[in-house]
Amino acid sequence: MVLDAIVAIVLIASILGQEAKSAGMGGMGGGADTVFSSKARGMDALLARVTVVFAILFAVITIVIARMTN
């Protein structure tokens, strides 16, 4: 469970470290082409990959813990 907590903290940090991709719900109106056409570069691309990896790792560890406690 300690490993699960550590992975969760890293996952939260990687999500909070990313830049906002749009102006929220207001960006869905006229500026939709800028919302979906922007490519992540540099640190944002790294944080996006780290987020995906740790999200999958968190899900797997949580499922394993749930199976072990039953």
BATITI-971657 format. One record per atom (N, C-alpha, C, O): residue number from 0; atom name; x, y, z. Coordinates in Angstrom, 1 decimal. Example, Ala and Ser with C-alpha at 12.3 -4.5 7.8 and 13.67 -1.06 7.14 Angstrom:
<rs>
<0; N; <13.2; -5.7; 7.8>>;
<0; CA; <12.3; -4.5; 7.8>>;
<0; C; <13.2; -3.3; 7.8>>;
<0; O; <14.2; -3.3; 8.5>>;
<1; N; <12.8; -2.2; 7.1>>;
<1; CA; <13.7; -1.1; 7.1>>;
<1; C; <12.9; 0.0; 7.9>>;
<1; O; <13.4; 1.1; 8.0>>;
</rs>
This chain:
<rs>
<0; N; <0.8; -1.2; 0.0>>;
<0; CA; <0.0; 0.0; 0.0>>;
<0; C; <0.9; 1.3; 0.0>>;
<0; O; <0.4; 2.3; -0.5>>;
<1; N; <2.1; 1.2; 0.6>>;
<1; CA; <3.0; 2.3; 0.5>>;
<1; C; <3.4; 2.6; -0.9>>;
<1; O; <3.4; 3.8; -1.3>>;
<2; N; <3.6; 1.6; -1.7>>;
<2; CA; <4.0; 1.8; -3.1>>;
<2; C; <2.9; 2.5; -3.8>>;
<2; O; <3.1; 3.3; -4.7>>;
<3; N; <1.6; 2.1; -3.5>>;
<3; CA; <0.5; 2.7; -4.2>>;
<3; C; <0.4; 4.2; -3.8>>;
<3; O; <0.0; 5.0; -4.7>>;
<4; N; <0.6; 4.5; -2.6>>;
<4; CA; <0.6; 5.9; -2.2>>;
<4; C; <1.7; 6.7; -2.8>>;
<4; O; <1.4; 7.9; -3.2>>;
<5; N; <2.9; 6.2; -3.0>>;
<5; CA; <4.0; 6.9; -3.6>>;
<5; C; <3.6; 7.1; -5.1>>;
<5; O; <3.9; 8.2; -5.6>>;
<6; N; <3.1; 6.1; -5.8>>;
<6; CA; <2.7; 6.2; -7.2>>;
<6; C; <1.6; 7.3; -7.3>>;
<6; O; <1.6; 8.0; -8.3>>;
<7; N; <0.7; 7.3; -6.4>>;
<7; CA; <-0.4; 8.3; -6.4>>;
<7; C; <0.2; 9.7; -6.3>>;
<7; O; <-0.3; 10.6; -7.0>>;
<8; N; <1.1; 9.9; -5.4>>;
<8; CA; <1.7; 11.2; -5.2>>;
<8; C; <2.5; 11.7; -6.5>>;
<8; O; <2.4; 12.8; -6.9>>;
<9; N; <3.2; 10.8; -7.1>>;
<9; CA; <3.9; 11.1; -8.3>>;
<9; C; <2.9; 11.4; -9.4>>;
<9; O; <3.2; 12.3; -10.2>>;
<10; N; <1.9; 10.6; -9.5>>;
<10; CA; <0.8; 10.9; -10.5>>;
<10; C; <0.2; 12.2; -10.3>>;
<10; O; <0.0; 13.0; -11.3>>;
<11; N; <-0.1; 12.6; -9.1>>;
<11; CA; <-0.7; 13.9; -8.8>>;
<11; C; <0.3; 15.0; -9.2>>;
<11; O; <-0.1; 16.0; -9.8>>;
<12; N; <1.5; 14.8; -8.9>>;
<12; CA; <2.6; 15.8; -9.2>>;
<12; C; <2.7; 16.0; -10.7>>;
<12; O; <2.9; 17.1; -11.2>>;
<13; N; <2.7; 14.9; -11.4>>;
<13; CA; <2.9; 15.0; -12.9>>;
<13; C; <1.7; 15.6; -13.5>>;
<13; O; <1.8; 16.3; -14.5>>;
<14; N; <0.5; 15.4; -13.0>>;
<14; CA; <-0.7; 16.1; -13.6>>;
<14; C; <-0.6; 17.6; -13.3>>;
<14; O; <-0.9; 18.4; -14.2>>;
<15; N; <-0.3; 18.0; -12.0>>;
<15; CA; <-0.2; 19.4; -11.7>>;
<15; C; <0.9; 20.1; -12.4>>;
<15; O; <0.9; 21.3; -12.5>>;
<16; N; <2.0; 19.4; -12.8>>;
<16; CA; <3.1; 20.0; -13.4>>;
<16; C; <2.9; 20.4; -14.9>>;
<16; O; <3.7; 21.1; -15.5>>;
<17; N; <1.8; 19.8; -15.5>>;
<17; CA; <1.5; 20.1; -16.9>>;
<17; C; <0.9; 21.5; -17.1>>;
<17; O; <0.2; 22.0; -16.2>>;
<18; N; <1.2; 22.1; -18.2>>;
<18; CA; <0.6; 23.3; -18.6>>;
<18; C; <-0.8; 23.1; -19.1>>;
<18; O; <-1.1; 22.0; -19.6>>;
<19; N; <-1.7; 24.1; -18.9>>;
<19; CA; <-3.1; 24.0; -19.4>>;
<19; C; <-3.0; 23.9; -20.9>>;
<19; O; <-2.3; 24.7; -21.5>>;
<20; N; <-3.8; 23.0; -21.5>>;
<20; CA; <-3.8; 22.9; -22.9>>;
<20; C; <-4.8; 23.9; -23.6>>;
<20; O; <-4.7; 24.2; -24.8>>;
<21; N; <-5.8; 24.4; -22.8>>;
<21; CA; <-6.8; 25.3; -23.4>>;
<21; C; <-7.2; 26.3; -22.3>>;
<21; O; <-6.7; 26.3; -21.2>>;
<22; N; <-8.2; 27.1; -22.7>>;
<22; CA; <-8.7; 28.1; -21.8>>;
<22; C; <-9.9; 27.5; -21.1>>;
<22; O; <-10.8; 28.3; -20.7>>;
<23; N; <-10.0; 26.3; -20.9>>;
<23; CA; <-11.1; 25.7; -20.2>>;
<23; C; <-12.3; 25.5; -21.1>>;
<23; O; <-12.1; 25.3; -22.3>>;
<24; N; <-13.5; 25.6; -20.6>>;
<24; CA; <-14.7; 25.4; -21.4>>;
<24; C; <-14.9; 26.6; -22.4>>;
<24; O; <-15.5; 26.4; -23.4>>;
<25; N; <-14.3; 27.7; -22.1>>;
<25; CA; <-14.4; 28.8; -23.0>>;
<25; C; <-13.6; 28.6; -24.3>>;
<25; O; <-14.0; 29.2; -25.4>>;
<26; N; <-12.6; 27.7; -24.3>>;
<26; CA; <-11.9; 27.5; -25.5>>;
<26; C; <-12.6; 26.5; -26.5>>;
<26; O; <-12.1; 26.3; -27.6>>;
<27; N; <-13.7; 26.0; -26.1>>;
<27; CA; <-14.4; 25.0; -27.0>>;
<27; C; <-15.2; 25.7; -28.0>>;
<27; O; <-15.6; 25.1; -29.0>>;
<28; N; <-15.5; 27.0; -27.9>>;
<28; CA; <-16.3; 27.7; -28.8>>;
<28; C; <-15.6; 28.0; -30.1>>;
<28; O; <-15.5; 27.2; -31.0>>;
<29; N; <-15.0; 29.2; -30.2>>;
<29; CA; <-14.4; 29.6; -31.5>>;
<29; C; <-13.0; 29.1; -31.6>>;
<29; O; <-12.5; 29.0; -32.8>>;
<30; N; <-12.3; 28.9; -30.6>>;
<30; CA; <-10.9; 28.5; -30.7>>;
<30; C; <-10.6; 27.0; -30.6>>;
<30; O; <-9.6; 26.6; -30.0>>;
<31; N; <-11.5; 26.2; -31.1>>;
<31; CA; <-11.4; 24.7; -30.9>>;
<31; C; <-10.2; 24.2; -31.7>>;
<31; O; <-9.6; 23.2; -31.4>>;
<32; N; <-9.8; 24.9; -32.8>>;
<32; CA; <-8.7; 24.4; -33.6>>;
<32; C; <-7.4; 24.5; -32.9>>;
<32; O; <-6.5; 23.7; -33.1>>;
<33; N; <-7.3; 25.5; -32.0>>;
<33; CA; <-6.0; 25.6; -31.2>>;
<33; C; <-6.0; 24.6; -30.0>>;
<33; O; <-4.9; 24.2; -29.6>>;
<34; N; <-7.2; 24.1; -29.6>>;
<34; CA; <-7.2; 23.1; -28.5>>;
<34; C; <-6.7; 21.8; -28.9>>;
<34; O; <-5.9; 21.2; -28.2>>;
<35; N; <-7.1; 21.4; -30.1>>;
<35; CA; <-6.7; 20.0; -30.6>>;
<35; C; <-5.5; 19.9; -31.4>>;
<35; O; <-5.0; 18.9; -31.7>>;
<36; N; <-5.0; 21.1; -31.9>>;
<36; CA; <-3.9; 21.0; -32.8>>;
<36; C; <-2.5; 21.2; -32.1>>;
<36; O; <-1.5; 21.1; -32.7>>;
<37; N; <-2.6; 21.6; -30.8>>;
<37; CA; <-1.3; 21.9; -30.2>>;
<37; C; <-0.6; 20.6; -29.8>>;
<37; O; <-1.2; 19.7; -29.3>>;
<38; N; <0.7; 20.6; -30.1>>;
<38; CA; <1.5; 19.4; -29.7>>;
<38; C; <2.3; 19.7; -28.5>>;
<38; O; <2.8; 20.8; -28.3>>;
<39; N; <2.4; 18.7; -27.6>>;
<39; CA; <3.2; 18.9; -26.4>>;
<39; C; <4.7; 18.8; -26.8>>;
<39; O; <5.1; 17.9; -27.5>>;
<40; N; <5.5; 19.7; -26.3>>;
<40; CA; <6.9; 19.7; -26.6>>;
<40; C; <7.7; 19.8; -25.3>>;
<40; O; <7.3; 20.4; -24.3>>;
<41; N; <8.9; 19.2; -25.3>>;
<41; CA; <9.8; 19.3; -24.2>>;
<41; C; <9.3; 18.7; -22.9>>;
<41; O; <9.0; 17.5; -22.8>>;
<42; N; <9.2; 19.5; -21.9>>;
<42; CA; <8.8; 19.1; -20.5>>;
<42; C; <7.4; 18.6; -20.5>>;
<42; O; <7.0; 17.7; -19.8>>;
<43; N; <6.5; 19.3; -21.3>>;
<43; CA; <5.1; 18.9; -21.3>>;
<43; C; <5.0; 17.5; -21.9>>;
<43; O; <4.1; 16.7; -21.4>>;
<44; N; <5.7; 17.2; -22.9>>;
<44; CA; <5.7; 15.8; -23.5>>;
<44; C; <6.1; 14.8; -22.5>>;
<44; O; <5.6; 13.7; -22.4>>;
<45; N; <7.2; 15.1; -21.8>>;
<45; CA; <7.7; 14.2; -20.8>>;
<45; C; <6.7; 13.9; -19.7>>;
<45; O; <6.5; 12.8; -19.3>>;
<46; N; <6.1; 15.0; -19.2>>;
<46; CA; <5.1; 14.9; -18.2>>;
<46; C; <3.9; 14.2; -18.6>>;
<46; O; <3.2; 13.4; -17.8>>;
<47; N; <3.5; 14.3; -19.9>>;
<47; CA; <2.4; 13.6; -20.4>>;
<47; C; <2.6; 12.1; -20.4>>;
<47; O; <1.8; 11.3; -20.1>>;
<48; N; <3.8; 11.7; -20.8>>;
<48; CA; <4.2; 10.3; -20.8>>;
<48; C; <4.3; 9.7; -19.4>>;
<48; O; <3.8; 8.6; -19.2>>;
<49; N; <4.9; 10.5; -18.5>>;
<49; CA; <5.0; 10.1; -17.1>>;
<49; C; <3.6; 9.9; -16.5>>;
<49; O; <3.4; 8.9; -15.8>>;
<50; N; <2.7; 10.8; -16.8>>;
<50; CA; <1.3; 10.7; -16.3>>;
<50; C; <0.7; 9.4; -16.8>>;
<50; O; <0.0; 8.7; -16.0>>;
<51; N; <0.8; 9.1; -18.1>>;
<51; CA; <0.2; 7.8; -18.6>>;
<51; C; <0.8; 6.6; -17.9>>;
<51; O; <0.1; 5.7; -17.5>>;
<52; N; <2.1; 6.6; -17.8>>;
<52; CA; <2.8; 5.4; -17.2>>;
<52; C; <2.4; 5.2; -15.7>>;
<52; O; <2.1; 4.1; -15.3>>;
<53; N; <2.4; 6.3; -15.0>>;
<53; CA; <2.0; 6.2; -13.6>>;
<53; C; <0.5; 6.0; -13.4>>;
<53; O; <0.1; 5.4; -12.4>>;
<54; N; <-0.3; 6.4; -14.3>>;
<54; CA; <-1.7; 6.1; -14.2>>;
<54; C; <-2.0; 4.6; -14.4>>;
<54; O; <-2.8; 4.0; -13.6>>;
<55; N; <-1.3; 4.0; -15.3>>;
<55; CA; <-1.5; 2.6; -15.6>>;
<55; C; <-0.9; 1.8; -14.4>>;
<55; O; <-1.5; 0.9; -13.9>>;
<56; N; <0.3; 2.2; -13.9>>;
<56; CA; <0.9; 1.6; -12.8>>;
<56; C; <0.0; 1.7; -11.5>>;
<56; O; <-0.1; 0.7; -10.8>>;
<57; N; <-0.6; 2.8; -11.3>>;
<57; CA; <-1.5; 3.0; -10.2>>;
<57; C; <-2.7; 2.1; -10.3>>;
<57; O; <-3.1; 1.5; -9.3>>;
<58; N; <-3.3; 2.0; -11.4>>;
<58; CA; <-4.4; 1.1; -11.6>>;
<58; C; <-4.1; -0.3; -11.4>>;
<58; O; <-4.8; -1.1; -10.7>>;
<59; N; <-2.9; -0.8; -11.9>>;
<59; CA; <-2.5; -2.2; -11.7>>;
<59; C; <-2.2; -2.5; -10.3>>;
<59; O; <-2.7; -3.5; -9.7>>;
<60; N; <-1.5; -1.6; -9.6>>;
<60; CA; <-1.2; -1.8; -8.2>>;
<60; C; <-2.5; -1.9; -7.3>>;
<60; O; <-2.6; -2.7; -6.4>>;
<61; N; <-3.4; -0.9; -7.6>>;
<61; CA; <-4.7; -0.9; -6.9>>;
<61; C; <-5.5; -2.2; -7.1>>;
<61; O; <-6.1; -2.7; -6.1>>;
<62; N; <-5.5; -2.7; -8.3>>;
<62; CA; <-6.2; -3.9; -8.6>>;
<62; C; <-5.6; -5.1; -7.8>>;
<62; O; <-6.3; -5.9; -7.3>>;
<63; N; <-4.2; -5.1; -7.8>>;
<63; CA; <-3.5; -6.2; -7.1>>;
<63; C; <-3.8; -6.1; -5.6>>;
<63; O; <-4.0; -7.2; -5.0>>;
<64; N; <-3.8; -4.9; -5.1>>;
<64; CA; <-4.1; -4.8; -3.6>>;
<64; C; <-5.5; -5.2; -3.3>>;
<64; O; <-5.8; -5.9; -2.3>>;
<65; N; <-6.5; -4.9; -4.2>>;
<65; CA; <-7.9; -5.3; -4.0>>;
<65; C; <-8.0; -6.8; -4.1>>;
<65; O; <-8.8; -7.4; -3.3>>;
<66; N; <-7.3; -7.4; -5.0>>;
<66; CA; <-7.4; -8.9; -5.1>>;
<66; C; <-6.7; -9.6; -3.9>>;
<66; O; <-7.2; -10.6; -3.4>>;
<67; N; <-5.7; -9.0; -3.3>>;
<67; CA; <-5.0; -9.6; -2.2>>;
<67; C; <-5.8; -9.5; -0.9>>;
<67; O; <-5.7; -10.4; 0.0>>;
<68; N; <-6.6; -8.5; -0.8>>;
<68; CA; <-7.4; -8.3; 0.5>>;
<68; C; <-8.6; -9.1; 0.5>>;
<68; O; <-9.2; -9.3; 1.6>>;
<69; N; <-9.1; -9.7; -0.6>>;
<69; CA; <-10.3; -10.5; -0.7>>;
<69; C; <-10.0; -11.9; -0.4>>;
<69; O; <-10.9; -12.8; -0.3>>;
</rs>
